[in-house]
Structure formats: C-alpha cells, structure tokens
Amino acid sequence: MTAEIISGTEIRKEILAELEVEVKEIKEKYGKPPGLVTILVGSSPASISYVTLKVKTAISLGFHEIQDDQPEDISEADLLALIEKYNNDDDIHGILVQLPLPKHIDDKKILNAINPDKDVDAFHPVNVGRLMIGGEEAIFAPCTPAGIQEMIVRSGTETSGAEVVVVGRSNIVGKPIAIMMAQKGVGANSTVTIVHTRTKDLAAHCKRADILIVAAGVPNLVKPEWIKPGSTVIDVGVNRVGMNEKTGKAILRGDVDYDEACKIAGKITPVPGGVGPMTITMLMKNTVKSARMHLSK
Ligand code: GUN
C-alpha cells in the first residue's frame, strides 16, 4: 500500500481561496475588512520569519494589517498598554503577540490581557475554557489543532467513532486536539487516548489508532510497526536534523518514520508541507470569523 498524501500546501490554497471570497463579502457588507495586528517584540530571526509570513498572508487576503514591531527592551507596562490600545480599536478584530517574549516580560500576563474575543491564537484561558465546553461557545480553536482537524476532515477521514491516539500533551497541540476530536460535531465524535512520555506501552496504543496524531517533537519516534494498516497519520513534528550544504537550509523531519509509514498508512501528512502551512491559514480563518462576529454586533 502507498499512502495518500494529505498536503497542507494544497489545503491551504483551498482555504485561502474560500477566505478571499469571505473577505470580499465582509468588505461589501460592513464597509471594512478584517483587521489583524501582529506584535513582535525583539528581533529573533525565527519570530521575524513567522511574523513576516503572517503579515504577508493577511495582506494577500485584503485584511487591514498592522505590523507593530517593538524593541527587545520594551517594558511589560508599555506592552500591556499597547494591547489595551488594540483591545479598544474597532478596526482590529485579531491581536497576535508573537511568542516567545523576552525574559523580563511575563508572557501569561500579556496573553491574559488580550480581549478573549480578539484572541485569534486562542491562548487566553477564557478561550481554553470555551474550547472545553465546545459547540457555539468555542469561537476560536488554537491554530495548529484547528489545522489538523481541517486536514482530517478534508482528506475524507471518518472521525465518528474512530479511535484517535494523540502522542504528546502540550497546551498548544496535544491537549486541545484531544478535546476537539472528542467533542460532539463534524470532524469529531472520536474516542480519544492521549499518550505521553510516561505511557507504559506507546506502541500498543498507537497500533489501535484509526487516526494517529503525533506531536512529540522527537524525530522518527513512531516506528512503522506502530501504525495500523490503512489508518490516517498526522505528523505535527518539525525537527531540524541537519543542514543541506548546497541550499544552506535546515533538513526537516517529522516525528514519524515517513518513508516506511507511507507503505502502511492509508493517508499521511508529509514534513515539510503537511501541518506546518495550516497554522497560519487557521489564524487567518479565526480573524475572518472574529471580524464577522465584531462587525455584526
Ligand atoms: N510562536 C510560535 N508559534 C506561535 C503561534 O502559533 N502563535 C504565537 N503567538 N506565537 C508563536
């Protein structure tokens, strides 16, 4: 068997095309586009490259986009004041503070200061709670788990009654995707197991999975014999395992032994080009949803 590849790059294109139509509708109906502010503190190259991509995508969709770069030594009080300014700005529907923040700033304090109704990252405790309640309450899902669920749905994988095994229990991926897959609703209704570093027999759990979601950050953790034949495998890992000397670019590997897994799984996400491109896409989707919510009030 050769697994069908679930391409994040292709699904991103589909979703961005849908969002472009929505942005036009919003502009026509309300006279203004969705507004997103990205706040970057300092000059970490990785953060700059993430933020640049977010800004570029927002602009390409026709958003009102503010890139608010702040110096590394900005005080916590000044950053809190900046967030309050955007909380009160009617043209801004999404506020994103790029993480990590410098050590002198308490990132929890900053994230908790964002109006939960503009928290398009869905990191605020109110949105974590709303996600747990599910249904209409869950206005924003965190972007990487939301992207994973879109990939599962758009690849035609049956989730209702499916055994889902999530490897990893982070606040950003493992815990939220487990909750989302167990909720009532489309692309959910699954039976979910979370496994982690203290799990006694990782292999035995993974072998049961109709849908295996791996977010452990350990290259090649999942061996081919752990994969149930015909299952759907979602690999969230992005591990730098070396450098391509010709291109100077990092060589990336997921958490799954991809080449071997392709021979057993029914559907699989590659690394790169799998879950990665979905995160920013879902940030855009959350911002469009937020704009509709705010502008229709
Ligand atoms: N840093 C790395 N990933 C993310 C993300 O998804 N959101 C924010 N705000 N910061 C990040």
Residues whose N, C-alpha, C, O or C-beta is under 5 A from the ligand:
A	BS01	GUN	V97 Q98 L99 P100 D121
